[in-house]
């Protein structure tokens, strides 16, 4: 019962801190407070089941990732979680939906070997190929991850998208565009054309298709 009481306190505090965050984004999530760390330490000192211990260890790791802003550790955790389910998708046709920065076959747009590289290597070990699609909008709005917060405008000239300016400059009006990057990259390799931009190289070598949406509409919360 002692552990149940601590679990309840964590749940209540998490809800309260999140409500405060929605009112004032400068307020921290409960997971980032010393009190959360203290309660996890109390739980770790108790005689818990193996399942409870595993969950607490994962909570500690998640808090560490966000406190340290450790992107490498975050990607390690995502890959670990994916491989925990390996038996469920091994030798099956599978669709993996992550953000575009995570899915190149090689080095990701954040300069780390990410989910896309893992899937590419798993497929390669099976004498198969993975097919990588980058879907991106050059205008419109991106939804906020928190209900009630304003949508963010997409800036085609911003740091994240400016690499794709030569492609964005191809005007198709309201129509979506699809670029065969695998064929384009093959021609570049054969012609021995040097691509100066590292980001463009990562995109060309990392994806088979690039789909460009002229204007994105932000997603809405289901509830």
C-alpha positions as CSV (number, residue, x, y, z in Angstrom):
1,X,0.0,0.0,0.0
2,X,2.9,2.3,0.7
3,X,4.0,2.1,-3.0
4,X,0.4,2.7,-4.2
5,X,0.3,5.9,-2.2
6,X,3.5,7.2,-3.8
7,X,2.2,6.2,-7.2
8,X,-1.0,8.2,-6.5
9,X,1.0,11.2,-5.4
10,X,3.1,11.1,-8.6
11,X,-0.1,11.0,-10.7
12,X,-1.7,13.9,-8.8
13,X,1.4,16.0,-8.9
14,X,1.9,15.3,-12.6
15,X,-1.6,16.4,-13.4
16,X,-1.2,19.6,-11.3
17,X,2.1,20.5,-12.8
18,X,0.8,19.9,-16.4
19,X,-2.2,22.2,-15.7
20,X,0.2,24.8,-14.4
21,X,2.3,24.4,-17.5
22,X,-0.6,25.0,-19.8
23,X,-1.4,28.3,-18.0
24,X,2.3,29.3,-17.9
25,X,4.8,27.4,-20.1
26,X,7.7,28.6,-17.9
27,X,6.4,26.2,-15.2
28,X,8.2,22.7,-15.4
29,X,6.7,19.3,-15.9
30,X,6.6,17.3,-12.6
31,X,9.1,14.9,-14.1
32,X,11.7,17.7,-14.1
33,X,11.4,18.6,-10.4
34,X,13.5,17.4,-7.5
35,X,10.3,16.1,-5.8
36,X,9.8,13.6,-8.7
37,X,13.3,12.4,-8.3
38,X,12.8,12.0,-4.6
39,X,9.6,10.0,-5.0
40,X,11.3,7.6,-7.5
41,X,14.1,7.1,-5.0
42,X,11.5,6.2,-2.3
43,X,10.0,3.7,-4.7
44,X,13.4,2.2,-5.6
45,X,14.0,1.5,-1.9
46,X,10.9,-0.6,-1.6
47,X,10.4,-4.3,-2.4
48,X,8.7,-4.0,-5.8
49,X,7.9,-6.5,-8.5
50,X,10.2,-6.8,-11.5
51,X,7.6,-5.0,-13.7
52,X,7.4,-2.1,-11.3
53,X,11.2,-1.8,-11.1
54,X,11.4,-1.8,-14.9
55,X,8.9,1.0,-15.2
56,X,10.6,3.1,-12.6
57,X,14.0,2.6,-14.3
58,X,12.4,3.8,-17.6
59,X,10.9,6.9,-15.8
60,X,14.4,7.7,-14.4
61,X,15.8,7.4,-17.9
62,X,13.1,9.6,-19.5
63,X,13.7,12.3,-16.8
64,X,17.5,12.1,-17.4
65,X,17.0,12.6,-21.2
66,X,14.9,15.7,-20.8
67,X,16.9,17.2,-18.0
68,X,20.1,16.8,-19.9
69,X,18.5,17.4,-23.3
70,X,20.5,14.3,-24.3
71,X,19.4,13.6,-27.9
72,X,21.7,10.6,-28.4
73,X,20.3,8.9,-25.3
74,X,16.8,9.7,-26.5
75,X,17.5,8.0,-29.9
76,X,19.0,5.0,-28.1
77,X,15.8,4.6,-26.1
78,X,13.6,4.8,-29.2
79,X,15.7,2.1,-30.9
80,X,15.7,0.0,-27.8
81,X,11.9,0.2,-27.6
82,X,11.6,-0.7,-31.3
83,X,13.9,-3.7,-30.9
84,X,11.9,-4.9,-27.9
85,X,9.0,-5.5,-30.4
86,X,11.3,-7.0,-33.0
87,X,9.6,-10.3,-32.9
88,X,6.2,-8.6,-33.8
89,X,7.5,-7.1,-37.1
90,X,10.4,-9.4,-38.1
91,X,9.8,-10.8,-41.6
92,X,6.6,-8.7,-42.0
93,X,5.7,-5.8,-44.2
94,X,5.8,-2.9,-41.8
95,X,5.2,0.8,-41.9
96,X,7.3,3.0,-39.5
97,X,6.0,6.5,-39.1
98,X,8.3,8.9,-37.4
99,X,9.3,12.5,-38.1
100,X,11.4,13.1,-41.2
101,X,14.5,13.9,-39.3
102,X,14.5,10.4,-37.8
103,X,14.2,8.3,-41.0
104,X,17.1,8.6,-43.4
105,X,18.9,5.4,-44.3
106,X,22.2,6.9,-43.2
107,X,23.0,9.8,-40.9
108,X,19.9,11.7,-39.9
109,X,19.4,15.4,-40.3
110,X,20.4,15.8,-36.7
111,X,23.8,14.2,-37.4
112,X,23.1,10.9,-35.7
113,X,22.3,7.3,-36.8
114,X,18.6,7.1,-36.1
115,X,15.5,4.9,-36.6
116,X,15.8,5.0,-40.4
117,X,19.3,3.7,-40.3
118,X,18.3,0.9,-37.9
119,X,15.5,-0.3,-40.1
120,X,17.7,0.0,-43.2
121,X,20.3,-2.2,-41.6
122,X,17.8,-4.8,-40.4
123,X,16.3,-5.0,-43.9
124,X,19.8,-5.3,-45.4
125,X,20.6,-8.2,-43.0
126,X,17.6,-10.0,-44.5
127,X,18.8,-9.4,-48.0
128,X,15.9,-7.0,-48.5
129,X,15.5,-3.2,-48.9
130,X,13.6,-0.6,-46.9
131,X,11.8,2.2,-48.7
132,X,12.1,5.7,-47.1
133,X,9.7,8.5,-47.8
134,X,10.1,12.1,-46.6
135,X,6.9,14.1,-46.5
136,X,7.2,17.8,-45.9
137,X,5.2,21.1,-46.3
138,X,6.7,24.3,-47.5
139,X,4.0,26.6,-46.1
140,X,1.0,26.5,-43.8
141,X,0.9,25.6,-40.1
142,X,2.2,22.9,-37.8
143,X,0.0,22.0,-34.9
144,X,1.1,22.6,-31.3
145,X,1.7,19.4,-29.2
146,X,-0.4,21.0,-26.5
147,X,-4.1,21.7,-26.7
148,X,-4.9,25.4,-26.5
149,X,-1.5,26.5,-27.7
150,X,-1.2,28.4,-31.0
151,X,-0.2,26.6,-34.2
152,X,3.3,27.4,-35.6
153,X,3.7,28.8,-39.1
154,X,6.0,26.8,-41.4
155,X,9.0,28.9,-42.6
156,X,10.3,27.5,-45.9
157,X,13.4,29.8,-45.5
158,X,14.1,28.8,-41.9
159,X,17.1,26.8,-40.8
160,X,15.3,23.5,-40.9
161,X,14.0,23.8,-44.4
162,X,16.3,26.1,-46.3
163,X,18.3,23.2,-47.7
164,X,15.2,22.3,-49.8
165,X,14.9,25.7,-51.4
166,X,15.9,24.6,-54.9
167,X,13.0,22.0,-54.7
168,X,10.6,24.4,-53.1
169,X,11.2,27.0,-55.9
170,X,9.6,24.5,-58.3
171,X,6.1,25.9,-58.4
172,X,3.3,23.4,-58.8
173,X,0.5,25.6,-57.6
174,X,-1.9,23.8,-55.3
175,X,-0.7,20.3,-56.4
176,X,1.5,18.0,-54.3
177,X,4.9,17.1,-55.8
178,X,6.7,13.8,-55.6
179,X,10.5,13.6,-56.3
180,X,12.3,10.3,-57.0
181,X,15.3,10.9,-54.9
182,X,16.7,7.4,-55.4
183,X,16.9,8.0,-59.2
184,X,18.3,11.5,-58.7
185,X,21.0,10.3,-56.3
186,X,22.0,7.5,-58.7
187,X,22.4,10.1,-61.5
188,X,24.5,12.3,-59.2
189,X,26.8,9.4,-58.3
190,X,27.2,8.3,-61.9
191,X,27.9,11.8,-63.1
192,X,30.2,12.4,-60.2
193,X,28.5,15.6,-59.4
194,X,29.5,16.9,-56.0
195,X,26.7,18.1,-53.7
196,X,28.2,20.8,-51.5
197,X,25.4,20.8,-48.8
198,X,25.7,18.2,-46.1
199,X,22.0,18.4,-45.4
200,X,21.1,17.9,-49.1
201,X,23.4,14.9,-49.2
202,X,21.8,13.4,-46.2
203,X,18.3,13.8,-47.8
204,X,19.4,12.5,-51.3
205,X,21.2,9.5,-49.9
206,X,18.7,8.9,-47.0
207,X,15.3,8.9,-48.8
208,X,13.8,7.2,-51.9
209,X,10.9,9.7,-52.3
210,X,10.4,13.3,-51.3
211,X,6.7,14.5,-51.2
212,X,6.2,18.2,-50.9
213,X,2.9,19.6,-49.7
214,X,2.3,23.2,-50.9
215,X,0.4,24.2,-47.7
216,X,-0.1,22.1,-44.6
217,X,-3.2,22.2,-42.4
218,X,-2.5,21.7,-38.7
219,X,-3.9,18.5,-37.1
220,X,-6.7,18.9,-34.6
221,X,-6.9,17.2,-31.2
222,X,-9.3,14.3,-31.2
223,X,-10.6,15.1,-27.7
